């Protein structure tokens, strides 16, 4: 099975969704694909050797272009931004908790091996993942600008014109009925 996971840029701003396996979690960097190098053209009269000259060139660092985020995107954000700083702080806390657990477990096992009476075996307790990793990427002023009532769209203008024409037709229809009623009244009285 697959699921859509958010892709963000280097600032954490949402770009688009990418399809990943259901088991995908965490935050994974995305690197730019290196341009394939073209093989040098050989003159037609040169013989091609079976062995290739393998000259080891140092691998160039790949360019980081964004991240895949395995944490669901909440609804209600105008321009979602993943807080990469908070994520890094959480990851540091996880590593520290794992290190502390490993130290406690090591000490507990040493005491056990020496025959010293010790308490119960330590249990790993991971830190809680922050709830607010997805935040609003727009300022309140930018949101106010987006949500302020603006000019009407063409469809809205056409709806208003349509309603005005309906009202005008109803008014004219009523006037015509009243005029016809007056004519019938005059004709009936005149007989």
C-alpha positions in Angstrom: 0.0 0.0 0.0 1.0 3.6 -0.5 0.2 6.9 1.0 0.8 10.6 0.1 3.4 12.3 2.2 4.2 16.0 2.1 7.4 17.2 0.3 8.8 20.5 1.7 11.6 22.8 0.7 14.7 23.8 2.7 12.6 26.3 4.7 10.0 23.6 5.5 7.3 25.2 3.3 5.0 22.6 1.7 5.6 22.0 -2.0 3.5 19.0 -3.0 2.7 15.4 -2.0 4.8 12.4 -2.9 3.8 8.8 -2.9 5.6 6.6 -0.4 5.1 3.2 1.3 2.6 3.1 4.2 5.4 2.4 6.6 7.2 5.7 5.8 7.7 7.9 8.9 10.1 10.6 10.0 11.8 13.2 7.9 14.1 12.2 5.0 16.3 14.6 3.0 15.8 14.9 -0.8 18.8 15.4 -3.0 19.1 16.8 -6.5 19.8 14.2 -9.1 23.3 14.7 -10.5 23.6 15.4 -14.2 24.9 12.3 -16.0 28.3 12.9 -17.5 28.7 12.3 -21.2 31.3 9.8 -22.3 34.1 11.4 -24.3 33.9 10.8 -28.0 36.7 8.6 -29.4 38.1 9.1 -32.9 37.0 6.4 -35.2 40.5 5.1 -35.9 41.4 4.4 -32.2 40.9 0.9 -30.9 38.6 0.5 -27.9 40.3 -1.4 -25.0 38.3 -3.9 -23.0 39.6 -2.5 -19.7 38.3 0.9 -18.8 40.6 3.4 -17.2 39.0 3.8 -13.8 40.3 6.9 -12.4 38.8 7.6 -9.0 37.4 11.1 -8.9 36.3 12.4 -5.5 32.5 12.2 -5.2 30.9 15.6 -5.4 28.6 16.5 -2.6 24.9 16.1 -3.6 22.8 19.2 -3.3 20.0 19.1 -0.7 16.8 20.4 -2.2 14.1 19.5 0.4 12.6 16.9 2.7 9.9 14.2 2.6 7.9 14.4 5.8 6.2 11.3 7.2 4.1 13.3 9.7 0.5 14.0 8.4 -0.3 17.5 7.3 -3.1 19.0 9.4 -6.0 20.8 7.7 -6.8 24.5 8.0 -3.3 25.9 7.2 -3.1 28.4 4.3 0.6 27.7 3.5 1.8 24.9 5.7 5.4 24.9 7.0 7.1 22.0 8.7 9.2 23.3 11.7 12.5 21.7 10.9 14.2 23.3 13.9 11.7 21.7 16.3 12.1 18.4 14.5 15.9 18.5 14.9 15.4 19.3 18.6 13.1 16.4 19.0 15.6 14.1 17.2 18.3 15.3 19.6 16.1 14.5 22.5 15.4 11.0 21.1 19.2 10.4 20.7 19.8 11.6 24.3 17.1 9.4 25.7 18.5 6.4 23.8 22.0 7.2 25.1 20.8 7.5 28.7 18.9 4.3 28.4 22.0 2.5 27.0 24.1 3.8 29.9 21.5 2.7 32.5 21.2 -0.7 30.9 25.0 -1.1 30.8 25.3 -0.2 34.5 22.4 -2.5 35.4 24.0 -5.4 33.5 27.4 -4.8 35.1 25.8 -4.9 38.5 24.0 -8.1 37.6 27.2 -9.7 36.3 29.0 -8.8 39.5 26.3 -10.3 41.6 25.2 -7.0 43.1 21.6 -6.7 43.9 19.9 -4.2 41.7 16.4 -3.1 40.9 14.3 -3.9 37.9 15.8 -3.7 34.4 15.6 -0.2 32.9 13.0 0.5 30.3 13.4 2.9 27.4 11.0 5.8 27.5 11.2 7.9 24.3 10.3 11.6 24.5 6.9 12.6 23.3 6.9 13.9 19.7 5.8 17.6 19.6 2.2 18.2 18.4 3.0 21.5 16.6 5.5 20.4 14.0 3.3 21.8 11.2 2.7 25.6 11.5 1.3 28.3 9.4 3.8 29.6 6.9 2.1 32.9 6.3 2.0 35.9 8.6 -1.3 37.1 10.0 -1.1 40.1 7.6 -0.7 37.8 4.6 -3.7 35.7 5.8 -5.8 38.9 6.2 -4.9 39.9 2.7 -5.9 36.5 1.3 -9.2 36.4 3.2 -10.4 40.0 2.7 -13.4 40.5 0.5 -12.2 41.5 -2.9 -13.8 42.2 -6.2 -16.4 39.8 -7.4 -15.5 37.1 -9.9 -17.1 37.0 -13.4 -19.4 34.2 -12.2 -20.5 36.2 -9.1 -21.1 39.3 -11.3 -23.2 37.2 -13.7 -25.2 35.8 -10.8 -26.0 39.3 -9.5 -27.0 40.4 -13.0 -29.2 37.4 -13.4 -30.9 38.1 -10.1 -31.5 41.7 -11.1 -33.0 40.6 -14.4 -35.3 38.1 -12.7 -36.5 40.9 -10.3 -37.1 43.2 -13.3 -39.1 40.6 -15.1 -41.2 39.9 -12.0 -41.8 43.6 -11.6 -42.8 44.0 -15.3 -45.0 40.9 -15.1 -46.8 42.4 -12.0 -47.3 45.8 -13.8 -48.7 44.0 -16.9 -51.1 42.0 -14.7 -52.3 45.2 -13.0 -52.7 46.9 -16.3 -54.7 44.0 -17.7 -56.9 44.0 -14.6 -57.6 47.7 -15.0 -58.5 47.2 -18.7 -60.9 44.3 -17.8 -62.4 46.5 -15.0 -63.0 49.3 -17.4 -64.5 47.0 -20.0 -66.8 45.3 -17.5 -68.0 48.6 -16.1 -68.5 50.1 -19.6 -70.9 47.4 -20.7 
